[in-house]
Amino acid sequence: MLFFEFQNKVKARKLDDIPPELEKNLRAQACYGLLKMELNHTPELELALSMDQIIGNCISENSINPINREAEITKKLLPLMFQECKRLGYGMDKAKNLIDKIIQMTRAHLDLSKNK
């Protein structure tokens, strides 16, 4: 019974760890979850929303060329990720690792969008 309830929550994307403010914003949810998982720390809601906005802007400004899009995401997010990593005792390697995962997440999201 508990597994069935959990499964329904996952399908509805209503997990206890995801703030209700992110309920309708899938990319911000993904950013929030990635930060929480990779940094072993509950991230600030504003950070996930900022990341979502930056990624969205980079996608719309560089929609034709994926290489430019990914370079722009890296350029815009690296200072933000490094600052957060440094605050938590991590270094540049962790920040770059986060950027790589964000780019993978963005690719997957764009691939899903194309198949709809």
matplotlib code that plots the C-alpha trace (Angstrom):
import matplotlib.pyplot as plt

x = [0.0, 2.8, 4.7, 1.5, 1.0, 4.7, 4.4, 1.4, 3.2, 6.2, 4.0, 2.2, 5.6, 4.4, 7.4, 7.7, 11.2, 10.1, 8.8, 5.2, 6.4, 8.1, 5.1, 4.4, 8.0, 9.6, 13.0, 13.3, 12.3, 15.0, 17.6, 16.4, 16.6, 20.1, 21.5, 20.0, 21.3, 24.8, 25.5, 23.9, 22.2, 18.8, 19.3, 17.7, 14.5, 15.7, 18.8, 16.8, 14.5, 17.5, 19.0, 15.7, 15.6, 19.2, 18.8, 15.6, 17.2, 20.2, 17.9, 15.8, 18.8, 20.7, 18.0, 19.6, 23.1, 23.4, 27.1, 26.6, 23.6, 25.7, 28.7, 26.3, 24.8, 28.3, 29.3, 26.3, 25.9, 29.5, 30.0, 26.7, 27.5, 31.1, 29.8, 27.3, 29.9, 32.4, 29.9, 29.4, 33.1, 33.4, 35.6, 35.6, 35.6, 32.2, 30.9, 32.0, 30.4, 27.1, 27.3, 27.9, 24.8, 22.7, 23.7, 22.8, 19.5, 18.9, 19.6, 17.2, 14.5, 15.0, 14.9, 11.7, 10.2, 11.0, 9.3, 5.9]
y = [0.0, 2.5, 1.7, 2.3, 5.7, 6.6, 5.5, 7.8, 10.7, 10.2, 10.0, 13.2, 14.8, 15.6, 14.6, 15.8, 17.1, 19.4, 22.8, 23.5, 26.8, 24.6, 22.4, 23.5, 24.3, 21.0, 22.4, 24.3, 21.0, 19.2, 21.9, 21.7, 17.9, 17.9, 20.3, 18.5, 15.1, 16.3, 18.7, 16.7, 19.9, 21.4, 24.2, 27.7, 27.9, 31.1, 29.3, 26.7, 29.4, 31.5, 28.4, 27.7, 31.3, 31.3, 27.9, 29.1, 32.3, 30.4, 27.9, 30.6, 32.8, 29.8, 27.6, 26.8, 25.9, 23.4, 24.0, 27.7, 26.9, 24.6, 27.1, 29.9, 27.7, 27.0, 30.6, 31.9, 29.1, 28.4, 31.4, 30.7, 27.0, 27.8, 30.2, 27.6, 24.9, 27.1, 28.0, 24.3, 23.4, 22.1, 23.3, 24.1, 20.4, 19.9, 23.1, 21.8, 18.4, 20.1, 22.1, 18.8, 17.3, 20.4, 20.2, 16.5, 17.4, 20.2, 17.8, 15.2, 17.9, 19.2, 15.7, 15.0, 18.2, 17.2, 13.9, 15.4]
z = [0.0, 0.9, -2.3, -4.4, -2.7, -3.3, -6.9, -7.4, -5.8, -8.1, -11.2, -10.2, -9.3, -5.8, -3.6, -0.1, -0.9, -3.7, -2.5, -3.6, -5.4, -8.0, -8.6, -12.1, -13.1, -14.2, -15.1, -11.7, -10.0, -11.9, -10.9, -7.3, -7.2, -8.9, -6.4, -3.4, -4.7, -5.7, -2.9, -0.1, 1.0, 0.6, -1.9, -1.7, -3.7, -5.4, -6.7, -8.5, -10.0, -11.1, -12.7, -14.5, -15.8, -17.0, -18.7, -20.4, -21.6, -23.0, -24.8, -26.4, -27.4, -28.9, -30.1, -33.5, -32.4, -29.5, -29.0, -28.5, -26.2, -24.0, -24.0, -22.9, -20.1, -18.9, -19.0, -17.2, -14.6, -13.7, -11.4, -9.7, -9.2, -8.0, -5.5, -4.1, -4.1, -2.4, 0.3, 1.0, 1.0, -2.5, -5.3, -9.0, -10.0, -8.3, -9.9, -13.4, -12.6, -11.8, -15.1, -17.0, -15.4, -16.0, -19.7, -19.8, -18.2, -20.7, -23.6, -22.3, -21.8, -25.4, -26.8, -25.0, -26.3, -29.9, -29.5, -28.4]

ax = plt.figure().add_subplot(projection="3d")
ax.plot(x, y, z, "-o")
ax.set_aspect("equal")
plt.show()
